[in-house]
């Protein structure tokens, strides 16, 4: 006789949901979060794409991150938050397969975007002259496209080959995914260990270099006040400020990321109430990122003002000064 305790479909039944004040509040909050995520990241995408001054290698990486966050708001958050409010899956097995694929894909894309930003900041600060000479917008775009293609292929392969072993469990009212032990280890290393190690190592190097720059700035201010030294000082301060803002972005991302993967490492069965809360925390990072841009990037605030005042529809708006 089959053991009912081992059947995932029997572990998660879909309770009857009555319309109550709490249910309405959850639905409204979910809709607000989705709209904030979509609109915030859409503003970043429009700003970087439209204004010529923002066409820099680093901003191309920020654009890639904003696109992945936008996809989270469009394709992942609505399904995940609906599952939270309804306490079950109501979209059927085909949408379940798409949801699992896109959620795995955009999560890995976000992680590798952050890793690329860390590498970019390190080379920009450690060797600015070589960076200007070798790193161009077109080259960064090629790297970004390759990154998206590789991770899409990886996640498609992960789910396809995992499906032949344990795979996707589509209960009548649930959308469950249980990774095979080998694939779970591979995914942990490829999507978490490698990129997070790159992020931590390169940002530690950035902080070391930034500290040396701070010392150099103090010495320049003491020794001379010539125009050349002022330009060098302003340049170093600008790079350090950019590194500081992006380090806040990375710190927030890691704070949202670590609980998710630690729970995954401890338990391979990824469909519990606590796990769902960690998934929501991970996806909320896509909502937080535009807020960070608004708080720390003056160019983003200027772009938002231009968009809301409809100046963006002027024929020369792409050439406007937003820095």
C-alpha positions in Angstrom: 0.0 0.0 0.0 1.3 3.4 -0.9 2.4 5.7 2.0 0.3 8.8 1.9 2.9 10.8 3.8 5.4 10.6 0.9 2.9 11.9 -1.7 3.6 15.6 -2.1 0.1 16.2 -3.5 -1.5 15.0 -0.2 0.8 17.2 1.9 -0.7 20.4 0.4 -4.4 20.7 0.0 -6.1 23.7 -1.3 -8.2 25.2 1.5 -11.5 26.9 0.9 -10.8 30.6 0.7 -13.6 32.9 1.9 -13.6 36.6 1.0 -12.6 38.5 4.1 -11.0 41.8 4.9 -7.6 40.1 5.3 -8.0 38.5 1.9 -8.8 41.8 0.2 -5.9 43.5 1.9 -3.5 40.8 0.7 -4.8 41.1 -2.8 -4.5 44.9 -2.8 -0.9 44.7 -1.3 0.0 42.1 -3.9 -1.2 44.3 -6.8 0.6 47.3 -5.4 3.9 45.4 -5.1 3.6 44.1 -8.6 2.8 47.5 -10.0 5.7 49.1 -8.1 8.1 46.5 -9.4 7.0 46.8 -13.0 6.8 50.6 -13.1 10.1 51.2 -11.1 12.1 49.0 -13.3 10.4 50.2 -16.5 11.5 53.7 -15.6 15.1 52.5 -15.3 14.9 50.7 -18.6 13.4 53.8 -20.4 16.0 56.1 -18.8 19.1 54.1 -19.7 17.8 53.3 -23.2 16.6 56.8 -24.1 19.2 59.2 -22.7 22.5 59.2 -24.6 24.5 60.3 -21.5 23.5 57.1 -19.7 24.9 54.9 -22.4 27.9 53.7 -20.4 29.2 50.1 -19.8 28.1 50.1 -16.2 24.6 51.3 -17.1 24.3 48.5 -19.6 24.7 46.1 -16.7 22.2 48.1 -14.7 19.8 47.9 -17.6 20.2 44.1 -17.8 19.4 43.9 -14.1 16.4 46.2 -14.5 15.1 44.0 -17.4 15.4 40.9 -15.3 13.7 42.6 -12.3 10.9 43.8 -14.7 10.4 40.2 -15.9 10.1 39.2 -12.2 7.3 41.8 -11.8 5.5 40.7 -15.0 5.9 36.9 -15.0 6.8 35.7 -11.5 5.4 38.0 -8.8 1.7 37.8 -10.0 1.7 34.0 -9.9 3.7 33.7 -6.7 1.6 36.3 -4.8 -1.6 34.7 -6.2 -0.4 31.4 -4.8 0.1 33.2 -1.4 -3.3 34.8 -1.3 -5.2 31.7 -2.7 -3.0 29.1 -0.8 -3.0 26.9 -3.9 -2.1 26.9 -7.6 -5.0 27.8 -9.9 -3.4 28.2 -13.3 -2.9 24.6 -14.4 0.2 22.4 -15.2 1.3 24.3 -18.4 1.5 27.7 -16.7 3.2 25.9 -13.8 6.0 24.7 -16.0 6.5 28.2 -17.5 6.4 29.7 -14.0 9.1 27.4 -12.7 11.3 28.0 -15.7 11.0 31.8 -15.7 11.5 32.0 -12.0 14.7 29.9 -12.0 15.9 31.9 -15.1 15.3 35.5 -13.8 16.8 34.6 -10.4 20.0 33.3 -11.9 20.1 36.3 -14.3 19.8 38.7 -11.4 22.6 37.0 -9.5 25.0 37.0 -12.5 24.1 40.6 -13.3 25.2 41.6 -9.8 28.4 39.6 -10.3 29.2 41.3 -13.6 28.6 44.7 -11.9 31.1 43.8 -9.2 33.7 42.8 -11.8 33.0 46.0 -13.8 33.5 48.2 -10.7 36.7 46.5 -9.8 38.3 47.0 -13.1 37.0 50.6 -13.4 38.6 51.5 -10.1 41.7 49.4 -10.2 42.8 50.4 -13.7 40.6 53.3 -15.0 42.8 54.0 -18.1 42.7 50.4 -19.3 39.0 50.2 -18.5 38.2 53.3 -20.7 40.3 51.9 -23.5 39.1 48.2 -23.5 35.6 48.3 -22.0 33.0 49.7 -24.4 29.2 49.7 -24.5 29.1 47.3 -27.4 31.4 44.8 -25.7 29.4 44.9 -22.5 26.2 44.4 -24.5 27.7 41.3 -26.1 28.7 40.0 -22.6 25.1 40.6 -21.4 23.5 38.9 -24.3 25.8 35.9 -23.9 25.0 35.8 -20.2 21.2 35.7 -20.9 21.6 33.0 -23.5 23.9 30.8 -21.4 21.6 31.0 -18.4 18.5 30.3 -20.4 20.1 27.2 -21.9 21.3 26.1 -18.4 17.9 26.5 -16.7 16.1 24.8 -19.6 18.5 21.9 -19.4 18.2 21.7 -15.6 14.4 21.3 -15.7 14.4 19.0 -18.7 16.9 16.5 -17.4 15.7 16.8 -13.8 12.2 15.9 -15.1 13.5 12.5 -16.1 14.3 11.8 -12.4 12.2 13.6 -9.8 11.2 16.7 -11.6 8.1 18.8 -11.7 5.2 17.6 -9.6 1.9 19.1 -10.9 -0.7 18.2 -8.4 -4.3 19.3 -9.2 -4.0 22.3 -7.0 -0.3 22.8 -6.5 2.8 23.7 -8.5 5.7 21.8 -6.9 9.4 21.4 -7.9 11.7 18.9 -6.3 15.3 18.8 -7.7 17.2 15.6 -8.0 20.1 15.6 -5.5 22.8 15.9 -8.2 21.0 18.7 -10.0 20.4 20.4 -6.7 24.1 20.4 -5.9 25.0 21.6 -9.4 22.4 24.4 -9.3 23.6 25.5 -5.8 27.3 25.7 -7.0 26.5 27.3 -10.4 23.8 29.8 -9.4 24.9 30.6 -5.8 28.4 29.6 -4.8 30.3 30.8 -7.9 28.6 34.2 -8.6 28.3 35.0 -4.9 32.0 34.3 -4.4 32.8 36.6 -7.3 30.6 39.3 -5.8 32.2 39.1 -2.3 35.8 38.8 -3.5 35.6 41.7 -6.0 33.8 44.0 -3.7 36.3 43.4 -1.0 39.0 44.3 -3.5 37.0 47.4 -4.4 36.8 48.5 -0.8 40.6 48.0 -0.4 41.2 50.2 -3.5 38.7 52.8 -2.4 40.5 53.1 0.9 43.8 53.7 -0.9 42.1 56.3 -3.1 40.8 58.1 0.0 44.3 58.2 1.4 45.6 59.5 -2.0 42.9 62.2 -2.1 43.9 63.5 1.4 47.5 63.6 0.3 46.7 65.5 -2.9 44.6 68.0 -1.0 47.4 68.6 1.4 50.3 68.8 -1.1 48.7 70.9 -4.0 45.6 72.7 -5.1 46.2 72.8 -8.8 43.5 72.2 -11.4 45.0 68.9 -12.5 45.0 67.6 -8.9 41.4 68.8 -8.5 40.3 66.8 -11.6 42.1 63.7 -10.4 40.4 64.1 -7.0 37.0 64.6 -8.5 37.5 61.5 -10.7 38.5 59.3 -7.8 35.6 60.6 -5.7 33.2 59.9 -8.5 34.4 56.3 -8.9 34.3 55.7 -5.1 30.7 57.1 -4.9 29.6 54.8 -7.8 31.2 51.8 -6.0 29.5 52.8 -2.7 26.1 53.0 -4.3 26.5 49.7 -6.1 27.8 48.1 -2.9 24.5 49.1 -1.2 22.7 47.4 -4.2 24.8 44.3 -3.7 24.4 44.2 0.1 20.6 44.4 -0.2 20.6 41.7 -2.9 22.7 39.3 -0.8 20.5 40.0 2.3 17.5 38.8 0.2 19.4 36.0 -1.5 21.2 34.2 1.3 18.1 33.1 3.4 16.6 31.5 0.2 19.7 29.4 -0.7 20.5 28.5 2.9 17.0 27.1 3.2 17.4 25.3 -0.1 20.7 23.8 1.1 19.2 22.6 4.3 16.0 21.2 2.7 15.7 20.0 -0.9 11.8 19.9 -0.7 11.1 23.5 -1.7 7.4 23.9 -1.1 6.8 24.9 2.5 5.3 28.0 4.1 8.6 29.2 5.4 10.2 28.6 2.0 7.5 30.6 0.2 8.2 33.6 2.6 11.9 33.4 1.6 11.0 33.3 -2.1 8.9 36.4 -1.7 11.8 38.1 0.1 14.0 37.2 -2.8 11.6 38.6 -5.4 11.0 41.7 -3.4 14.6 42.6 -4.2 13.3 43.5 -7.7 11.0 46.0 -6.1 13.7 47.5 -3.8 16.4 48.0 -6.6 14.6 51.0 -8.3 14.1 52.6 -4.8 17.9 52.4 -4.3 18.4 54.0 -7.7 16.0 56.8 -6.7 17.7 57.4 -3.4 21.3 57.4 -4.5 21.4 58.2 -8.3 20.6 61.9 -9.1 20.4 61.0 -12.8 17.5 58.6 -12.1 15.6 61.3 -10.2 16.1 63.7 -13.1 15.0 61.1 -15.6 11.8 60.4 -13.6 11.1 64.2 -13.5 11.6 64.4 -17.3 9.3 61.4 -17.9 6.5 62.7 -15.6 6.6 66.2 -17.1 6.4 64.7 -20.6 9.6 66.4 -21.6 10.7 63.0 -22.9 8.5 63.5 -25.9 10.6 66.4 -27.1 12.6 65.7 -30.2 15.9 66.6 -28.5 15.1 64.8 -25.2 17.6 62.0 -25.8 20.4 64.6 -25.7 19.2 66.3 -22.5 21.7 66.7 -19.6 20.7 64.2 -16.8 24.0 63.9 -15.0 
